[in-house]
């Protein structure tokens, strides 16, 4: 029987395993901040040297195995331990395939957080996550360790709209205000007064976030979640989940499956450890579609539920660091032009980061993280048009990272698969997983341990909408 999102058998197994949990291991030293190496004339946070490579085998049993040790995975782990009724009542294992985090979407992102979305669910996720970050040391401080400093810059987001899309911005503004977000609409004249350095040509309307918006250090957030979770007893393993052992049963003319074991392969080794588990959380980001295929999701007949794949795939995005000594000042917001180009300040030395999502037909190959430096030529004209000072700039470095892109509707997929009743998804956020990670982690912990959402209702993001072909489109995708 399925009750509250978890099968009765799965819930019972979770309790039985919880009673036999071992004493929590102490957390290791914090993963050191990435050391940046030059690569093909470009540098970025994706080229790392890590000194803490824990290649030890995972435990033979875990109540919950989280596949993916990015910020979403570690947030889920933290909230699961935060909600457990007794110490070590729930044994949680986080498996991360890349001990260097050199391809982790978390550390390769632009680090922004905004509440200017079109869907109430995304707005509420941003507001809850921003509140968490503002008070982060009330949540993630560790005894006898330094306070967490996210280097949160509260300069806000500034969206620009042309005449063609101004009505959409007005509709989004109404949704944002109704949800409780503090956003201001600006006319071209008001925009020029606020940002004298901007060229308002073609701008009909602008939207500026007054609070809960800006950017922060993604690496610090990831490390803070990880460090706190391990101090609470979460197990970590650097390895790759290469297979899932399933059992099948037939009920009401439907074939259901449950995961019994997760096979974890050790780095650079033929050694692997089967981990008996009650629940698996697929938080593997851009690779979550491949993890879903291990359970046969999407491999069945096309006219059946088992034939519906998890519509998440990697999409490569480039971020360029440019230097412009006469560029906009310290109060410059995170600007998103209606052309799709964005930029924000990076530090205090006249540096900025900039990027743009390519058109569908221009999507780059995803078999590596090499940077297409020529792609900046698509960005520069828009930058120089919007900010005349950017006519004179120099590209200092660049890097690439992956979006866990939901091809169905560019929104997260959160919840249980209907045929694999102990597999939960937390993926497909299409570029806003980092900023929503604190609230996503809490929601997933509620769904797993409480049997349903308590603080934020994210049921609209369930796998069901993919089955029924009813997308919920977010109109403010950057």
C-alpha positions in Angstrom: 0.0 0.0 0.0 1.3 3.5 -0.9 0.7 6.0 1.9 1.9 9.6 1.9 4.5 9.0 -0.9 6.2 6.0 0.7 5.2 2.4 0.4 4.3 0.8 3.8 7.0 -1.8 3.2 9.6 0.9 2.5 8.5 2.9 5.6 8.8 -0.2 7.8 12.2 -1.1 6.4 13.4 2.5 7.1 12.4 2.1 10.8 13.9 -1.3 11.1 17.2 -0.1 9.7 17.1 3.1 11.7 17.1 1.1 15.0 20.3 -0.7 14.0 22.2 2.4 12.9 25.8 2.7 13.9 27.3 5.6 15.9 27.9 8.5 13.6 31.4 9.0 12.2 33.1 12.3 12.8 33.3 14.6 9.8 36.6 15.1 8.1 38.2 18.4 7.6 36.4 20.8 5.3 37.1 20.2 1.6 39.6 22.9 0.7 38.6 25.8 -1.5 39.3 25.0 -5.2 42.8 25.8 -6.4 42.4 27.3 -9.8 44.6 26.1 -12.7 45.0 27.7 -16.2 43.5 25.7 -18.9 43.7 26.5 -22.6 44.1 30.2 -21.8 41.2 30.2 -19.4 40.7 29.7 -15.8 37.7 29.1 -13.7 36.5 27.3 -10.5 36.0 24.0 -12.4 39.7 23.2 -12.5 40.5 22.0 -9.0 43.1 20.2 -6.9 41.5 18.5 -4.0 43.4 17.2 -1.0 40.6 15.3 0.8 40.0 12.2 -1.4 38.0 9.8 0.8 38.0 6.6 -1.2 36.9 4.3 1.6 34.0 1.9 1.1 30.6 3.1 2.0 28.6 1.3 4.8 26.9 -2.0 3.8 23.5 -0.7 4.8 21.9 2.8 4.8 18.4 3.9 5.3 18.6 6.6 2.6 21.2 6.7 -0.3 21.5 10.1 -1.9 23.1 9.9 -5.4 24.9 13.2 -6.0 27.0 15.2 -3.6 26.2 18.6 -5.0 24.5 21.3 -3.0 21.1 19.8 -3.5 22.2 16.4 -2.3 24.0 17.7 0.8 21.0 20.0 1.6 18.7 17.0 1.6 21.1 15.1 3.8 21.3 18.0 6.3 17.5 18.3 6.5 17.0 14.6 6.9 19.3 14.6 9.9 17.7 17.8 11.2 14.3 16.1 11.2 15.3 12.8 12.7 13.7 12.2 16.1 16.8 10.6 17.8 20.5 10.8 17.1 21.4 8.3 14.3 17.7 7.4 13.9 18.1 7.7 10.1 21.4 6.5 8.4 22.0 8.7 5.4 24.7 8.1 2.8 25.7 10.7 0.2 27.6 9.3 -2.9 29.5 11.7 -5.1 31.3 10.5 -8.2 33.8 13.3 -8.5 36.1 13.7 -5.5 37.6 16.8 -7.1 34.2 18.5 -7.8 35.8 19.6 -11.1 32.6 19.1 -13.0 30.1 19.9 -10.2 27.4 22.3 -11.4 27.3 23.9 -7.9 30.8 25.4 -8.0 30.7 26.2 -11.8 27.6 28.4 -11.5 27.2 32.2 -11.4 26.0 32.0 -7.8 22.9 34.1 -8.2 19.7 34.0 -6.2 16.5 35.8 -7.3 12.8 35.9 -6.5 11.8 37.2 -9.9 10.2 34.1 -11.3 6.8 33.6 -12.9 5.7 30.6 -10.9 4.6 31.0 -7.2 6.4 27.8 -6.3 9.8 29.1 -7.6 9.2 32.5 -5.9 8.5 30.8 -2.5 11.5 28.6 -2.9 13.7 31.6 -3.5 12.3 33.5 -0.5 12.7 30.6 1.8 16.2 29.9 0.6 17.2 33.5 0.9 15.9 33.6 4.5 18.0 30.5 5.2 21.1 32.1 3.8 20.6 35.3 5.7 20.6 33.3 8.9 22.9 30.6 7.8 24.9 30.3 11.0 21.8 29.5 12.9 21.5 26.4 10.7 24.9 25.3 9.6 27.4 26.5 12.2 29.6 23.7 13.6 30.9 23.8 17.1 34.5 25.1 17.4 34.6 26.0 13.7 34.7 29.4 12.0 31.3 31.0 11.1 30.0 30.5 7.6 30.5 33.5 5.3 28.7 33.1 2.0 29.9 36.6 0.9 26.3 37.4 0.0 26.1 40.5 -2.2 22.6 41.9 -1.9 22.7 44.1 -5.0 19.6 42.5 -6.5 18.6 41.4 -10.0 17.6 43.9 -12.7 15.6 42.5 -15.6 15.0 44.5 -18.7 12.0 44.1 -21.0 11.4 45.3 -24.6 8.0 46.3 -25.9 7.4 42.7 -27.0 7.7 41.2 -23.6 6.8 44.1 -21.3 3.4 42.6 -20.7 4.9 39.4 -19.4 7.1 41.3 -17.0 4.0 43.1 -15.7 2.2 39.7 -15.2 5.2 38.3 -13.4 5.4 41.3 -11.2 1.8 40.8 -10.1 2.5 37.2 -9.3 5.7 38.1 -7.4 4.0 40.8 -5.3 1.1 38.5 -4.5 3.6 35.9 -3.3 5.1 38.4 -1.0 8.3 39.3 -3.0 9.5 42.9 -2.9 10.0 43.9 -6.5 9.8 47.3 -8.1 8.9 48.2 -11.7 11.0 51.0 -13.3 10.3 53.1 -16.3 13.2 53.9 -18.7 13.6 57.3 -17.0 13.7 55.8 -13.5 16.0 53.1 -14.8 18.4 55.8 -16.1 18.3 57.6 -12.7 19.2 54.4 -10.9 21.8 53.2 -13.3 23.4 56.2 -15.1 25.8 53.9 -16.9 23.0 52.0 -18.8 21.8 52.6 -22.3 18.0 52.4 -22.2 17.5 52.1 -25.9 14.8 49.5 -26.6 13.9 49.1 -22.9 10.2 49.7 -22.2 10.2 48.4 -18.6 12.6 47.1 -16.0 12.0 45.0 -12.9 14.3 45.3 -9.8 14.4 43.0 -6.8 14.5 45.1 -3.6 15.5 42.2 -1.2 16.4 38.5 -1.1 18.3 38.8 -4.4 22.0 39.0 -5.4 24.8 36.5 -5.5 27.0 34.5 -3.1 29.8 32.0 -3.0 28.5 28.6 -4.2 31.5 26.8 -2.9 30.9 28.1 0.6 27.3 27.0 0.6 28.1 23.5 -0.6 30.9 23.1 2.0 28.7 24.5 4.8 26.0 21.9 4.1 28.5 19.1 3.7 30.4 20.0 6.9 27.3 20.4 9.0 25.6 17.2 7.6 28.7 15.1 8.3 29.0 16.5 11.8 25.4 15.3 12.4 26.3 11.8 11.3 25.8 11.7 7.5 28.1 9.2 5.8 29.9 10.4 2.6 31.5 8.3 -0.1 33.4 9.3 -3.2 32.3 6.8 -5.7 29.8 6.2 -8.5 26.5 4.4 -8.3 26.9 2.1 -11.3 23.9 -0.2 -10.8 20.7 -0.6 -8.8 19.4 -4.0 -7.8 15.6 -4.2 -8.1 12.8 -6.5 -7.1 9.5 -6.5 -9.0 6.0 -7.2 -7.9 2.6 -7.1 -9.6 -0.4 -5.3 -8.2 -3.6 -4.2 -9.8 -2.3 -5.2 -13.2 0.7 -2.9 -12.9 4.4 -4.0 -12.5 6.0 -2.1 -9.7 9.7 -2.1 -8.7 11.7 -1.4 -5.6 15.4 -0.8 -5.1 17.1 -3.3 -2.8 20.8 -2.4 -3.3 22.8 0.4 -4.8 26.2 -0.7 -6.2 28.8 1.9 -5.5 32.0 1.7 -7.6 35.2 3.1 -6.1 37.2 5.7 -8.0 40.0 4.2 -10.3 39.2 0.7 -9.0 37.2 -2.4 -9.9 36.1 -2.6 -6.3 32.5 -1.9 -5.5 30.2 -2.1 -2.5 26.6 -3.1 -2.6 24.7 -0.8 -0.2 21.4 -2.2 1.1 18.9 0.7 1.4 15.3 1.6 2.0 15.2 4.7 -0.2 17.3 6.2 -3.0 17.2 9.9 -3.8 18.3 10.8 -7.3 20.0 14.2 -6.9 22.6 13.5 -9.6 22.0 16.7 -11.4 22.9 16.6 -15.1 23.5 12.9 -14.9 20.2 12.1 -13.2 18.7 10.8 -16.4 21.3 8.1 -16.6 20.7 7.1 -12.9 17.0 6.8 -13.7 17.8 4.5 -16.6 19.4 2.1 -14.2 15.9 1.3 -12.9 14.5 0.9 -16.4 12.8 4.3 -16.3 12.1 5.2 -19.9 13.2 1.9 -21.3 9.8 0.2 -21.3 7.2 0.3 -24.1 6.6 3.8 -25.4 2.9 3.8 -24.6 3.4 2.9 -20.9 4.5 4.7 -17.8 7.8 2.7 -17.8 8.5 4.0 -21.2 8.5 7.7 -20.1 12.1 8.8 -19.5 13.2 11.3 -16.9 13.5 14.3 -19.2 16.8 15.7 -17.7 20.0 16.0 -19.7 23.2 18.0 -19.4 23.3 21.4 -21.1 26.6 23.2 -21.3 26.8 26.9 -20.4 29.8 29.2 -20.7 30.7 32.0 -18.2 33.3 34.6 -19.1 35.3 36.8 -16.8 35.9 40.2 -18.3 37.9 43.3 -17.1 36.6 46.8 -17.6 38.2 49.4 -15.3 35.6 52.0 -16.3 32.6 49.7 -15.9 29.6 50.1 -13.6 30.2 50.7 -9.9 29.9 48.6 -6.7 26.1 48.9 -6.5 25.7 47.3 -9.9 22.9 44.7 -9.8 22.8 41.3 -11.5 21.5 42.6 -14.9 19.6 40.3 -17.3 18.9 42.0 -20.7 16.0 41.0 -22.8 18.5 39.7 -25.4 19.4 36.9 -22.9 22.8 38.4 -22.0 23.5 38.8 -18.3 26.4 40.2 -16.3 27.3 41.0 -12.7 30.3 42.3 -10.8 33.0 39.9 -9.7 35.0 41.3 -6.8 36.3 44.9 -6.5 38.9 45.1 -9.3 36.8 46.1 -12.2 36.0 42.5 -13.1 32.6 41.1 -14.3 31.2 37.8 -15.2 28.9 37.5 -18.3 27.1 34.8 -20.2 24.1 33.9 -22.3 22.2 30.7 -23.0 22.6 29.6 -26.7 19.7 29.1 -29.0 18.3 25.5 -29.1 20.0 24.8 -32.5 23.3 26.2 -31.1 23.5 24.0 -28.0 27.2 22.9 -27.6 28.3 19.3 -27.2 28.3 18.0 -23.6 31.0 15.3 -23.8 33.5 17.7 -22.1 33.7 21.1 -20.3 35.9 22.9 -22.8 35.0 26.5 -23.4 34.1 27.9 -26.8 35.9 31.3 -26.6 34.4 32.3 -29.9 30.9 32.2 -28.4 31.7 35.4 -26.5 31.4 37.2 -29.8 27.7 36.6 -29.5 27.6 38.2 -26.1 29.9 41.2 -26.5 27.7 43.3 -28.9 24.7 43.1 -26.5 26.9 44.0 -23.6 28.4 47.0 -25.4 25.0 48.1 -26.5 23.5 48.0 -23.1 26.6 49.3 -21.2 28.7 51.6 -23.5 31.7 51.2 -21.1 31.9 47.6 -22.1 32.9 48.6 -25.6 36.4 48.5 -24.1 36.9 45.3 -22.1 39.3 42.3 -22.0 38.3 38.7 -21.5 40.5 37.4 -18.6 39.2 33.8 -18.2 36.2 31.6 -18.8 34.8 28.3 -17.7 31.9 25.9 -18.5 29.4 24.1 -16.4 26.4 21.9 -16.8 22.7 22.7 -16.3 20.5 19.7 -15.2 18.2 20.8 -18.0 14.6 19.6 -17.9 13.6 19.4 -21.5 10.0 19.1 -20.6 9.3 22.4 -19.0 12.6 23.7 -17.5 11.4 23.2 -13.9 12.5 20.9 -11.1 11.2 17.3 -10.8 10.6 16.6 -7.1 9.0 13.5 -5.6 8.6 9.8 -6.1 8.4 7.8 -9.3 5.0 6.2 -9.7 6.5 2.7 -10.5 9.6 2.7 -8.4 8.1 3.4 -5.0 11.4 4.0 -3.1 13.0 6.3 -5.7 12.7 10.0 -5.1 13.8 12.7 -7.6 15.3 16.1 -6.8 16.6 17.2 -10.1 15.9 19.0 -13.4 16.1 22.5 -11.9 17.5 23.9 -15.2 19.9 26.5 -13.6 18.1 27.4 -10.4 18.9 24.4 -8.3 21.7 26.1 -6.4 19.6 29.1 -5.3 16.7 26.9 -4.3 18.8 24.2 -2.6 18.1 25.1 1.1 14.3 25.0 0.5 14.4 21.9 -1.8 16.4 20.0 0.8 13.8 20.8 3.5 10.9 19.9 1.2 12.5 16.5 0.3 13.1 15.7 3.9 9.4 16.4 4.7 8.3 14.3 1.8 10.4 11.3 2.8 10.1 11.4 6.6 6.7 13.1 7.1 5.0 11.6 4.1 4.1 14.9 2.5 5.1 18.5 2.0 4.7 20.7 5.1 6.2 24.1 4.6 6.1 24.5 0.8 3.7 22.6 -1.4 5.8 21.4 -4.4 3.4 18.8 -5.6 3.2 20.7 -8.9 6.7 19.5 -9.6 5.9 15.8 -9.3 6.7 13.3 -12.1 2.9 13.1 -12.7 2.9 16.2 -14.9 5.3 14.4 -17.3 3.0 11.4 -17.4 0.0 13.5 -18.2 1.9 15.8 -20.5 0.9 19.0 -18.6 4.0 21.2 -18.4 4.2 24.1 -15.9 6.3 26.6 -17.7 8.6 29.1 -16.0 8.9 32.2 -18.1 11.9 33.7 -16.3 14.6 31.3 -17.3 18.2 32.7 -17.5 
